[in-house]
Amino acid sequence: MPRWIFPLLILSALIIIVEIYAFQAFKTVIKNKILLYAFLLISVAVYINFFVTIFSYSRSDGQTPQFQMAMGLMLTISIPKLVIIFVLFGEDFYRGIVKLISKISSNNTQAMPSRRKFISQIALGLAAIPFASFIYGIIQGKYNYKVIKYQLKFKDLPAAFDGFTITQISDIHSGSFTNKEKIQYGVDLINQQKSDLLLFTGDIVNNQASEMDDWISVFDKLEAKEGKYAVLGNHDYGDYMDWKNPQDKIDNFQKVKEIHQKIGFELLLDEHRYLEKGGEKIALLGVENWGKGFNQSGDLQKASAGVKKEDFKILMSHDPSHWEHKVKKDPLNYQLTLSGHTHGLQMGIELPGWFKWSPSQFAYKQWAGLYKEFGRYINVNRGFGYHFFPGRVGIWPEITVIELKKE
């Protein structure tokens, strides 16, 4: 028996359980049979689309927008139904207790209490929140660009760089894009920040260099007075698809690196550059991808060769786990690290200033925003684009603007 049969049976059984519970809630509240069967028809259509997409998927194609949309629709109808299950299971537990008490008291004639309509109404009302959020996230949320600004103070910042501004973007994932007008709006928003320096921290494509062909004319309009620099992310290596032969993968990787030059970015491959201003300088370092459990091509020592401990340093490293495991305690003292990679999982809850939550935090200690340990900072950009799920729910695409100040 093929290995995928058992997981498929488990998934099918879970779907059936979810649908039965959800249908109970709809049946209790909605008496119109047309609406009830429309509910079933939509669910069946989404499931058929999902399974057809999965079984026709080939790693040699990469994750196309069609593949991502199938995943997105599946999540959109499944997660609200899990909310329904959570509520109705609580009521079923109560109903079971009532029935058990009636048996213990020898009142065996008492039937199982019927499902209460208002409980089903509560379940559907709560489920409507994630459903509407996912619909919005797919249609508009992935273009809901947010400019997040920080002012960071450093005692060892050269005085000439007091007030120096950096715009950071990350995780473009051009292979997921479908709307050029919306992406152009995001690019224009980046330029409106008029920062001194523009830094891109990796994942320009999902897998293939050709994904960027239609977007070069958009991203080559990005501007920065003091230059544009970039590093690679884990997706830029082409590791997540099957290639006809090893040389194709090598050629693709070379083309991915050449994309950065086409859009006016200098790609730093375990290298550093000194930025000079008013007779003083700071070091800008860029490493190839290094991630816990991911590609670990990055060589921090190679990138830092010739850089002094007393130099003020800005490090670009795509995966924040690099900072956690290798950078933050390094004696060379990297004052500011810029990362991306996590996307904040593209879904979560953020109340600016006092609360943020996402399943991403169970995988990454630093998963979105600014963190400080040992007197050193890391900013984890939430990403410009999107991947796997074709939307964003609560975790919006980000353009980071950092102003350096002399303390």
N, C-alpha and C positions, 0 to 999 in steps of 0.2 A: 504494500500500500504506500503511495507517495507520501512524503513527510508533511505536505501541506494539507492533506485531507483532514487530519485530526484538528488542527487549529481552525480550519474552515467550519467543521461541524460545531466546535465550541462557539465560534462567532455567530453562526446561524442560530444556535440555541439561545444565545444572549439576545439577539435581535428579536426573536419570537417572544421571549419573556417581556422585553421592553415594549414591544408593540401591543401585547395583550393588556399590560397595565395601562399604557397610554390610551388605548381604545376604551377601556373602562371609564376613564375620566371623561373622555369626550361623550361617551354614550350616556353617562349620568346627567351631563349638563346640556348637551345638544340633542334635541329630539328630531331634528330635520334629517331624514335619511340621506338626502342628496349631499349635505355637508359632511355627514359621517363617511360616506363612501368616497367623497372627494379627498378627505383626509387620508383614507387608506390608499387611494390611487396615487396620490403624490408621494407617499412613503414608498410604495412599491416601485415607482418610477425612479426614485433616487437610489434605492437599493440595487435595482437592475443596472443602472448607469454605473454605480460604484463597482459592482462585481465584474461587469463587462470591461471596465477600464483596468481593473486590477489584473484580470486574466489576459488582457491583450497588451499589457505593459511590457516593454522591453528596456532593459538597462542601457541598451545601445542608443535609445532615443533620448534618454535623460528625462527629467521631470518637465513636461510640457505644460502650458497654461490649462489645457484640457484635463490633464491628470490632476493638477492642483484644484481645479474647479470641482471635480468629482469628489475629492477629499473634503473640500469646503462644504459642499451641499450635504455630505454625509454627517459632518460634525454639526451642521446647522439644524438638522432634524433630530439628531441623536442626543445631543447634550440637553436640550429642553425636556426630552422625554425621561432622561435620568433624574431631572428635578421632579417630574411627576411621580416617578417610582419612589423617590425618597419620601415624598409626602404621603402617598397612598400606602406604602409599606408601613408607615407609622400608624395609619388608621387600621390596617389589617391586623397589626399587632394588638391594638386595642380591642378590635372585634373578636380576635382569638381569645384574649383574656376573659372577655365577657362570656363567651361560650364555655370556656373551661370552668368558670365559676358556677355557671348554671348546671354543669354536669356534676360538679362536686356537691352542690346543694341538692342534688337529685331532681332538679327541674329539667329533665331531659327533653321536655316538650318545647322548650324555648329555642327558637331558630337562631341561626347566626344573624346578628344585627345587619341590616342592609347598609350598603354604602351611602354615606350622607352626601347630599348634593353640595352643601357649602364647602365640604372638604375638597371635593373635585374642583369646585370653582377656585378655591385657593391654589390648588396644584396647577391648574391651567393659567391662573394669573401670574404665579411665580415663574412658570415655564415660558411665558410670553416675554419676560425680560431678556434671557439669553437668546431667545429666538430673534427678537427684534435687533439685539446687539450684533448678532452674527450677520444678519441681513445687511445692516448698516455697514458693518466692518468690511464685507465683500464689495459692496457697491461704492462706498465713499470713504470708509475708515482708513483704507490703505493709502489714501491721498491726503489725509488730514495732517499735513506736515506741521510740526511744532518746532519753533525756534527756542531752544533752551540756553540761557545765558548764565555764565559763572564769572565771578571775579576772584582770582586766586592770588594770594599774597605770598611772596617768598623773600626771605632775608638775603639770600645769595643770588637773586636775580640781578644781572648787570643793569645799572641805572639807565642806560640807553634804551633798554627794552621795557621800561616802565610804561604801561599803557598799550603794549603790543597785543594785537588781537589775532586769534586763531579760529577759523571755522573748521570743524571736523564733520565729515560725513563718513558713512560706513555702509557696507552690505547693500550695494546697488542691486545685485541679482537681476541683471537686465533680461535674462531669459524668461522672467515671469511677467514682464511688462506687456500691456495691451493697449494703453491709452496714451498717445503721444502728447495730447494737450495737457493732461494732468501732470505728466512727468516734466514737461516744459515749465509748468507753473512752479514745481518744486525746484528746478534748476534756477529759475528767475529769483526765487526766494533766497537761495544760497548767495547769489550775486548781490542781492540787496543788502546783505550784511556788511559788504565792503571791508572785509577783514584783511589784515596784512598778509596772512598766510592761510592757504587752504590745504588741508590734509585729509587724505582718503585712506581708511584703515581696512581695506580688503574686501574680497568677494565681489568682483565686478561682474561675474557671470555665475550661472548655476553650474555649468560644466564646459560648454563649448564656446570658443572665441567668436563663432559666427552669431551667437546670440546678441552681440553688441553691434552688429552691422547697421541696423536701423536706428541706432541711438547715438552713434558717434557724432553726428551733426547737431545733436542736442547737448551732449556733455562737453563738446569742445568749446562751448561758449562760456564755460566756467572761468571766473577771473579771480586773481589775487595779486596784490601789489608786489609782494616779496617772494612769490613763487607758489607752485603747486607740487606736492609730493605724495607718494602713495606706497603702500606695501601690499603684499599678497595675502589672501585669505584661504581657508581650507578648500573652498569650492573652486578656486582658480587652478588647481592642479589636475582637474579632470578625474578625480578618484571615484566619483559617484556614478559612473556609467561604464559600460563595456565598450572597448575599442576593438576594431577589426584586427589590428596588430599593434605592437608596442610603439612603432614609429609614428603612427597616427596620434597617439597620446603625446609623444614628445613634440611633434609639430604643432599640435593644438596649444600646448603649454607655451611654446615660443610665441605663438600668435596672441595669446592672452597677455603676455608681457609687452608685446608691441602695441596693444590697444592703448596702454597708458601713455605712450609717446604720442599716439594719434590724437588724444584728447588733451595733450599739453601737460601731463603729469610726469615728473621724474620718479621712476620706480626705484626704491631703495631695497636692495637684496643683500641683507646683512652688511649694510654700509652706513656711513654717517656723512653729514655735511655740516659745515659751520656757517651759521647765518651771522652776518656782520652788520652792525648799526652803530654809528657814532664812535667808531674806534673800539667797540666792544663786540663780543660774540657769544652765541649760545650754540650748543650742539644739538642737531636733529638726527636721531638714529632710527633706522627702520630695519626690522628683522623679517625674514620669511616666516611662514606660519609655524607656530609652536603651540600645540594644544594638548591638554591632558586627555588621552584617548583618541586624539586626532593626529594628523600629519605633524611631525616634529622636525621640520627642515630648518627652522630658525636657529641661528648661531649668534647668541648675544655677545660672546667674547670677540668674535670676528667683527661684528658691527661696531664694537667699542674700541677696537685696536687704535691706539693713539689718542683716545679721549682721556682727559684727566679727571680725577675725583672732584676737584674744585670747579670744574666746568659746570655750568647750568645745562641740564639735559632734558630734552623732550624725546620720549621713546614711542614709536609707533609699533604696536604688536597686536595682531588681529584678535587673538583669543585671550580673554582676561585670566584664564587659568595659568597662562605664562607668568603674569604678574604675581599671582598667588603662590606659585611653586618655585619661581626662579628669580623674579625681579625685585620684589618689595624689600627683601633683606640683603640684596646685593651690596657689598661694601663700596662699590663705585658710586652709589647714591644717584638713582634715577628719580629726579624730583617730580616729573610728570609723565605718566604713561597714558596713551590713548588707545582704546580697544573698541571692539564691536562684537560680532559673532553671535551673540545670544538672541538678538532681536527682542529680548524680553519675552520670548516665545510667541510674540505678536498677540498675546491675549492675557489679560489680567485686570487688576483694579489699581488705579493711581489717583490719590487725592493729594495734589501738589502741596508739599510742605510738611505733611505729617503721616502719610500712609501710602505704601505701595505693596502690592502682592502679585505674584505670578508663579505658576508651577516651575518656571525657570529657576527660581531660587533654590529648588531642591537639587539642582545640578551644578549651580555656580554660586559661589559665595559673593562674587561681584557680578551682578547680572544686568543692571541698568542704572545709569546715573553716576554720580560722583562719590568716591570713597577715599578715605585717608587712613593710612596706618604708618607708623614709624616716621611721621612727618612727611610722607610721600603720598602723592595723589595718583589715582587712576580714574579716568572717565570711560564708562562703558556706554557707547552710543547705541541707541535702540535700533538703528538701521534706517536707511533711506527707502529701501525696497522691501520685498517680502518673498517668502519661499515656502513651499509645501502647502500651507494654508493661504489661499489667495485673498487675504484680508487682514485687518487688524481690529482687535476688540479691546479697547481700553489702554493698549500700549501703542501709542501713535508713532508714525515715522518721524525721525528726529534730525534736526540740524543743530549742532552744538556750536556755540560761540563762547570762547574763553578769552578773558582779558587778563593778561599778566600784570601784576602790580608789584612794585618794590616796597617791601615792608620796612 
